[in-house]
């Protein structure tokens, strides 16, 4: 009984503030702390805000690019690691889990230092190679740096999900394909890929969600660009309004939807595998 009450209190502490944000996003007044009445006007103002829409577009581009790259590279790495044995695999397993457990602020600082160092080395080289009229722009922090940092972080999530699916995969189909003289590429496209595709899609959705919601890493490596979490943080510093609550509610809905879809895909595939066995 005591544990149930404790769990109830913990859930209240976690979700009541979120519920308050959602409720006050429909506030018809101008102050976020004074609930006057129900209205959806702040959603319209948020969607008509050009600065917010620019930040939203940047976040969508970055999240989609990072999720795509992490899905491709994470799946490739998972397939390669599954064939490894011995101490080498243990080392790579440790590196994967360390990258997940490292705080975002550490990844942000490390990525910022690494990119600035690389840019300082490459920019003089590029300036010496190309003449003034055809010289490419200087390398600097921006979309590419954020995508690279997010891909580094989310790729480990894809590797974990795909490897878990590969471990539970029916190996007899692969062996039968090899017995029928199928090439490795044919075996991968017709046997392996259909079985691991739900895990890849779930990894893509999780990577998209983590990248779309990230603030700490983006804050360090975004440069002059602004993502939606950075825009929300900047808006909060000027004062919390129902428009900020509306933006936060929309981000919450998108994130929860993607997470639910990813969870449903994983569970449906697990249930199908259990029925087949």
C-alpha positions in Angstrom: 0.0 0.0 0.0 2.8 2.4 0.9 4.6 1.7 -2.4 1.4 2.4 -4.4 0.9 5.7 -2.7 4.6 6.5 -3.3 4.3 5.6 -7.0 1.1 7.7 -7.2 2.9 10.7 -5.7 5.8 10.3 -8.1 3.6 10.1 -11.1 1.8 13.2 -10.0 5.0 15.1 -9.5 6.1 14.1 -13.0 2.9 14.6 -15.0 0.9 17.3 -13.2 3.3 20.1 -14.5 2.9 18.7 -18.0 -0.8 18.7 -17.7 -0.8 22.3 -16.4 1.2 23.4 -19.5 -1.3 21.7 -21.8 -4.2 23.3 -19.9 -2.8 26.8 -19.9 -2.0 26.5 -23.6 -5.8 27.0 -24.1 -5.8 30.0 -21.9 -7.6 32.9 -23.5 -5.8 35.5 -21.4 -2.3 37.0 -22.1 -0.7 35.8 -18.8 0.4 32.2 -18.5 -0.2 32.1 -14.7 -3.8 33.5 -14.9 -6.4 31.2 -16.4 -9.2 33.3 -17.9 -11.0 30.9 -20.2 -10.7 28.4 -22.9 -9.4 29.4 -26.3 -7.2 28.0 -29.1 -6.0 31.4 -30.4 -2.5 30.9 -29.1 -2.0 27.9 -31.3 -2.9 30.0 -34.3 -0.5 32.8 -33.2 2.3 30.2 -32.6 1.8 28.7 -36.1 1.7 32.2 -37.7 4.9 33.3 -35.9 7.6 33.4 -38.7 10.4 33.0 -36.2 8.8 30.0 -34.7 8.1 28.4 -38.1 11.7 29.0 -39.1 12.9 27.3 -36.0 10.4 24.4 -36.5 11.6 24.0 -40.1 15.2 23.8 -39.0 14.4 21.2 -36.3 12.5 19.1 -38.8 15.3 19.2 -41.3 17.9 18.4 -38.7 15.9 15.6 -37.1 15.0 13.9 -40.4 18.6 14.1 -41.6 20.1 12.8 -38.3 17.5 10.0 -38.1 18.1 8.9 -41.6 21.9 8.9 -41.2 21.7 7.2 -37.8 19.4 4.5 -39.2 21.7 3.7 -42.1 24.9 3.7 -40.1 23.4 2.1 -37.0 21.9 -0.8 -39.0 25.2 -1.3 -40.8 27.1 -1.3 -37.6 24.6 -3.6 -35.9 25.0 -6.2 -38.7 28.8 -5.9 -38.5 29.0 -6.2 -34.7 26.7 -9.3 -34.8 29.5 -11.1 -36.6 32.2 -10.1 -34.2 33.4 -12.2 -31.4 35.9 -11.9 -28.5 37.4 -8.9 -26.9 36.8 -6.6 -30.0 33.1 -7.0 -29.6 33.2 -6.3 -25.9 35.1 -3.1 -26.6 32.6 -1.9 -29.2 29.7 -2.9 -27.0 31.1 -0.8 -24.2 31.6 2.2 -26.5 28.0 1.9 -27.7 26.5 1.9 -24.2 28.9 4.6 -23.0 27.7 6.9 -25.8 24.1 6.4 -24.6 24.9 7.0 -20.9 27.2 10.1 -21.4 25.3 13.3 -20.5 24.2 15.5 -23.4 26.2 18.4 -22.1 29.4 16.3 -22.3 28.6 15.3 -25.9 27.8 18.9 -26.8 31.1 20.3 -25.4 33.2 17.5 -26.9 31.6 17.9 -30.3 32.0 21.7 -30.1 35.7 21.4 -29.3 36.3 18.8 -32.0 34.5 20.7 -34.7 36.1 24.0 -33.9 39.6 22.3 -33.9 38.9 20.7 -37.3 37.6 24.0 -38.8 40.7 25.8 -37.6 42.8 23.3 -39.4 40.8 23.0 -42.6 39.9 26.6 -43.2 43.5 27.8 -43.9 44.1 24.7 -46.1 41.0 25.5 -48.1 41.9 29.1 -48.4 45.4 28.2 -49.7 44.0 25.7 -52.3 41.2 27.7 -53.8 41.7 31.1 -55.4 39.7 34.1 -54.0 37.0 34.1 -56.8 36.2 30.3 -56.4 36.9 29.9 -52.7 34.2 28.0 -50.8 32.7 29.6 -47.7 34.5 29.0 -44.4 33.5 26.0 -42.4 31.5 27.0 -39.4 28.9 25.8 -36.9 25.5 25.3 -38.4 23.1 22.7 -39.7 25.9 20.2 -40.5 27.4 20.4 -37.1 24.1 19.8 -35.4 23.2 16.9 -37.7 26.6 15.3 -37.0 26.3 15.6 -33.2 22.7 14.2 -33.2 23.7 11.4 -35.5 26.6 10.5 -33.2 24.2 10.3 -30.2 21.2 8.6 -31.8 23.1 6.1 -33.8 23.8 4.1 -30.6 20.0 3.8 -30.1 19.5 2.3 -33.5 22.4 -0.2 -33.0 20.8 -1.4 -29.7 17.4 -1.8 -31.3 18.6 -3.5 -34.5 20.9 -5.9 -32.6 18.2 -6.9 -30.3 16.0 -7.8 -33.3 18.9 -9.6 -35.1 19.5 -11.7 -31.9 15.9 -12.9 -32.0 15.8 -13.4 -35.8 15.1 -16.8 -37.3 18.5 -17.9 -38.6 17.1 -21.0 -40.5 15.8 -18.7 -43.2 19.2 -17.3 -43.8 20.8 -20.7 -43.9 18.1 -21.9 -46.3 18.8 -18.9 -48.5 22.5 -19.7 -48.5 21.8 -23.4 -49.4 19.8 -22.2 -52.4 22.9 -20.3 -53.6 21.6 -16.8 -53.0 24.2 -14.1 -52.9 24.8 -12.3 -49.7 23.1 -9.2 -51.1 20.0 -11.2 -52.1 19.9 -12.8 -48.7 20.0 -9.5 -47.0 17.3 -7.9 -49.2 14.9 -10.8 -49.2 15.4 -12.4 -45.7 17.3 -10.2 -43.3 16.0 -6.7 -44.1 12.2 -7.6 -43.9 12.8 -9.1 -40.5 14.7 -6.2 -39.0 12.8 -3.5 -40.8 10.4 -2.8 -37.8 13.4 -2.3 -35.5 15.0 0.0 -38.1 11.8 2.0 -38.4 11.5 2.2 -34.6 15.1 3.4 -34.4 14.4 6.0 -37.0 11.4 7.3 -35.1 13.2 7.3 -31.7 16.2 9.1 -33.4 13.9 11.7 -34.9 12.2 12.3 -31.5 15.5 12.6 -29.6 16.9 14.9 -32.3 13.8 17.0 -32.5 13.6 17.5 -28.8 17.3 18.0 -28.1 18.3 21.3 -26.6 21.7 20.8 -24.8 23.7 19.5 -27.7 22.0 21.9 -30.2 22.8 24.8 -27.9 26.5 24.1 -28.1 26.9 23.3 -31.8 24.1 25.2 -33.6 26.1 28.4 -34.1 23.8 31.1 -35.5 21.0 28.7 -36.4 18.0 28.3 -34.1 16.2 25.1 -33.5 12.7 24.9 -31.9 14.0 24.0 -28.4 16.5 26.9 -28.6 13.7 29.2 -29.7 11.5 28.0 -26.8 14.3 28.6 -24.3 14.9 32.1 -25.7 11.2 32.9 -25.5 11.0 31.7 -21.9 13.8 34.1 -20.9 11.6 36.9 -22.1 8.6 35.6 -20.1 6.3 32.7 -20.3 3.1 33.3 -22.4 0.4 30.9 -23.5 2.1 30.9 -26.9 5.1 29.2 -25.3 2.7 26.7 -23.7 1.1 26.0 -27.0 4.4 25.4 -28.7 5.4 23.0 -25.9 2.1 21.2 -26.2 2.6 20.7 -29.9 6.1 19.4 -29.4 4.8 17.0 -26.7 2.1 15.6 -28.9 4.5 15.0 -31.8 7.0 13.3 -29.5 4.5 11.1 -27.8 3.0 10.1 -31.1 6.3 9.0 -32.6 7.2 7.1 -29.4 3.9 5.3 -29.4 4.3 4.3 -33.0 7.8 3.0 -32.4 6.6 1.0 -29.4 3.7 -0.4 -31.3 5.9 -1.5 -34.2 8.3 -3.3 -31.8 5.6 -5.0 -29.9 3.7 -6.1 -33.0 6.9 -7.6 -34.4 7.6 -9.4 -31.1 4.1 -10.8 -31.0 4.3 -12.0 -34.6 7.6 -13.7 -33.8 6.2 -15.4 -30.7 3.2 -16.7 -32.7 5.5 -18.0 -35.5 7.6 -19.9 -32.9 
